[in-house]
Amino acid sequence: MAVHPRVQTLTQAFLANADQEAPGLVQGLYLTGSIALGDFRPHTSDVDFVVVTGRRVERGDLDTLRRIHARTRQEVPRPQFNGIHVTSEELNRDPADCAPVPSVVNGRFRHRASADVNPANWHVLADRGVTVRGPHPVELDVWDEPEGLRTWSLGSLDEQWRRWREKAGRLVTPRGLAVLGSLAPSWSVLSVSRLHFTLRTGEITSKSGAGLYALHAFPERWQRIVNECLRVRRGVQAPSLYESALARRRAALDYIEMLLDESLRPGLAT
């Protein structure tokens, strides 16, 4: 699969820095997220990665990895490079059984984090991961169990997204004010739609694919907010479908509340 030139520049810079700083440590580099799902947007998307290391990362490796990512970020500031560092053995088992791993989260290196250590990331890697270095993902024997993916998706909606919706519903808070912009409503509406798609089908789609799915999965009254979020996602330079930011914010929050209730009702099955 061909990747965008910006992504090629970024990944080659990372590998060059890794091989110089820690020869032999990075044995595999795979791209997941929007790149693997065919929805990469050069000006807004992150580059999501899974690095497979030749050994379990020890304390002495952590500062080295931090330097590698700092050098790469200095050389190629955009797009942002976010992901995890795991061994092939960790990919062979349920991510729920994995300890926190070295990660880059929102551009910041973390010694131990659980972001992206989940069945959705494992599934995308196994099914559509883009190889930059290393064997094809099928040769990694990545753990990929439908029931684990479903359980994780339900938990994400019931815990993460219910909390998100509650906090975003308070206007005079950082999160509440963020939803007055265009990016936060688009990201949140399409993200929860992706999880509903997974619960219904057992598969994972892109944010754009989730929007197209939502246009057909839910009543017509929700099409306006979904189309608005797709407009923002695609970077279409056209007027908003809403007369005000407040009206769009309310529609997005109402949609998320509806989808949470719909997703968590008994009987929604793959």
C-alpha positions in Angstrom: 0.0 0.0 0.0 1.4 3.4 -1.0 1.6 6.0 1.8 1.6 9.8 1.6 5.0 11.3 1.0 4.8 13.1 4.3 4.3 9.8 6.0 7.3 8.3 4.1 9.5 11.2 5.2 8.4 10.8 8.8 8.8 7.0 9.0 12.2 7.0 7.3 13.5 9.7 9.7 12.3 7.7 12.6 14.0 4.5 11.4 17.3 6.3 10.6 17.3 7.8 14.1 16.4 4.5 15.7 19.2 2.6 13.8 21.7 5.2 14.7 20.8 5.4 18.4 19.9 1.8 19.1 21.0 -0.6 16.3 18.8 -3.7 16.2 16.2 -2.5 18.7 13.4 -1.6 16.2 12.7 -4.8 14.2 9.3 -3.8 13.0 7.4 -0.6 12.2 3.7 -0.8 11.2 1.2 1.9 10.6 -2.4 1.6 11.8 -5.1 4.2 12.3 -6.3 6.4 9.4 -3.4 5.2 7.1 -4.3 1.6 7.4 -8.0 2.4 7.1 -7.6 4.5 4.0 -8.7 7.8 5.6 -5.4 9.7 6.1 -5.9 13.5 5.9 -2.4 15.2 5.5 -3.3 18.4 7.3 -5.2 16.9 10.2 -4.4 13.2 10.7 -1.8 11.8 13.0 0.4 8.9 12.0 -0.4 5.9 14.3 2.3 3.4 14.7 3.2 0.1 16.3 6.9 -0.5 16.8 8.0 -4.1 17.4 11.2 -4.3 19.4 13.6 -7.2 19.3 13.6 -7.4 23.1 11.5 -6.1 25.9 12.2 -2.5 26.5 14.3 -2.1 29.7 14.9 1.0 31.8 18.1 1.8 29.9 16.2 1.8 26.6 13.7 4.4 27.7 15.9 7.5 27.4 17.1 6.2 24.1 13.6 5.9 22.7 12.8 9.4 24.1 15.8 10.8 22.2 14.8 9.0 19.0 11.3 10.4 19.0 12.6 13.9 20.0 15.0 13.9 17.1 12.4 12.7 14.7 9.9 15.3 15.9 12.5 18.0 15.5 13.3 16.9 11.9 9.7 16.2 10.9 7.3 18.2 13.2 4.2 17.2 11.2 2.3 15.0 11.0 2.3 13.9 14.7 3.7 10.4 15.3 1.8 8.5 18.0 1.9 4.9 19.0 3.3 2.1 21.0 6.5 -0.1 21.4 5.8 -3.7 22.0 7.4 -7.1 21.5 6.0 -9.7 19.1 5.1 -11.8 22.2 3.0 -9.0 23.6 1.1 -8.8 20.3 0.4 -12.6 20.5 -1.8 -12.2 23.6 -4.9 -10.3 24.8 -3.9 -6.6 25.1 -5.9 -6.6 28.4 -3.1 -8.8 29.8 -0.3 -6.5 28.6 1.3 -4.1 31.1 1.6 -0.4 30.1 4.2 0.0 27.4 6.4 2.9 26.2 4.2 5.1 24.0 3.9 8.4 22.3 0.6 10.0 23.2 -0.3 13.3 21.6 3.3 13.8 20.6 4.7 13.2 24.1 6.8 10.2 25.0 5.5 8.2 28.0 7.5 5.5 29.8 4.4 3.5 30.6 1.0 4.1 29.0 -2.0 2.1 27.9 -3.2 4.3 25.1 -3.6 2.1 21.9 -3.0 -1.1 23.9 -6.5 -2.4 23.0 -8.3 -5.0 20.8 -9.1 -2.3 18.2 -5.5 -1.5 17.5 -4.6 -5.2 17.5 -7.4 -5.9 15.0 -6.4 -3.1 12.6 -2.8 -4.3 12.8 -3.7 -7.9 12.1 -6.2 -7.1 9.4 -4.9 -4.0 7.6 -1.6 -2.9 9.1 0.8 -1.2 6.7 4.4 -2.6 6.9 7.2 -0.1 6.8 9.8 -2.6 8.3 9.4 -6.2 9.3 7.4 -9.2 8.2 3.8 -9.0 7.0 1.4 -8.6 9.9 -0.1 -12.0 9.3 3.3 -13.5 10.2 3.2 -11.8 13.6 0.2 -13.9 14.7 -1.5 -10.9 16.3 -4.1 -11.8 18.9 -7.5 -10.9 17.3 -10.7 -12.2 19.0 -14.1 -10.8 18.1 -15.6 -11.1 21.6 -12.6 -9.2 23.0 -13.2 -6.4 20.5 -16.9 -6.2 21.2 -16.3 -6.1 25.0 -13.7 -3.4 24.6 -16.0 -1.3 22.3 -18.9 -1.5 24.8 -16.6 -0.5 27.7 -15.2 2.4 25.7 -18.7 3.7 25.1 -20.0 3.1 28.6 -17.0 4.5 30.4 -14.8 6.8 28.3 -17.6 8.3 26.1 -20.2 8.7 28.8 -17.7 10.6 30.9 -16.7 12.6 27.8 -20.3 13.5 27.0 -20.9 14.6 30.6 -17.9 16.9 30.8 -18.5 18.3 27.3 -22.1 19.1 28.3 -20.8 21.8 30.7 -20.3 24.8 28.5 -18.0 26.8 30.7 -15.2 24.2 30.9 -12.2 23.6 28.6 -13.9 20.6 27.0 -17.3 22.3 26.7 -15.8 25.3 25.0 -13.8 23.0 22.7 -17.0 21.6 21.3 -17.8 25.1 20.1 -15.1 24.6 17.5 -15.5 22.4 14.4 -12.9 19.7 15.1 -14.1 18.4 18.5 -17.7 17.8 17.3 -16.4 16.1 14.1 -13.9 13.9 16.0 -16.4 12.9 18.7 -19.4 12.2 16.5 -17.4 10.1 14.1 -15.5 8.3 16.8 -18.6 7.1 18.6 -20.2 6.2 15.3 -17.1 3.9 14.6 -17.7 2.1 17.8 -21.4 1.5 17.0 -20.3 0.2 13.6 -18.0 -2.3 15.3 -20.7 -3.5 17.7 -23.0 -4.0 14.7 -20.6 -5.6 12.3 -17.6 -6.9 14.3 -15.3 -4.8 12.0 -13.5 -1.5 12.2 -14.0 1.4 9.8 -12.4 4.8 9.4 -14.0 8.0 10.8 -15.2 8.9 7.3 -16.5 5.4 6.8 -18.3 5.7 10.2 -20.0 8.9 9.0 -21.3 7.2 5.9 -22.5 4.3 8.0 -24.3 6.6 10.4 -26.2 8.3 7.5 -27.9 5.0 6.9 -28.0 3.5 10.4 -29.9 6.3 12.2 -33.1 8.3 11.5 -33.0 11.2 9.1 -33.1 13.8 11.9 -29.4 13.0 12.6 -28.2 13.4 9.0 -27.5 17.1 9.3 -24.9 16.7 12.1 -23.3 13.7 10.5 -22.9 15.5 7.2 -21.5 18.5 9.0 -18.9 16.3 10.7 -18.0 14.7 7.4 -17.6 18.2 5.9 -15.2 19.1 8.6 -13.3 15.8 8.3 -12.9 16.2 4.6 -11.7 19.8 4.9 -14.4 21.0 2.6 -14.2 24.8 2.3 -17.9 25.5 2.4 -20.2 27.2 5.0 -21.3 25.3 8.0 -24.7 23.5 7.9 -25.5 25.2 11.2 -26.4 28.8 11.8 -24.2 29.0 14.9 -21.5 27.1 16.8 -23.9 26.7 19.7 -26.5 25.0 17.5 -23.8 22.6 16.1 -22.5 21.9 19.6 -26.0 21.0 20.8 -26.7 18.8 17.8 -23.4 16.9 18.3 -24.0 16.4 22.0 -27.5 15.2 21.4 -26.3 12.8 18.7 -23.7 11.3 21.1 -26.2 10.9 23.8 -28.6 9.1 21.4 -25.8 6.8 20.1 -24.7 5.9 23.6 -28.3 4.9 24.6 -28.7 3.0 21.3 -25.4 1.2 21.6 -25.7 0.2 25.2 -29.3 -1.1 25.0 -29.7 -4.9 25.3 -29.8 -6.7 22.0 -27.3 -4.8 19.9 -25.2 -7.7 18.6 -22.8 -8.4 15.8 
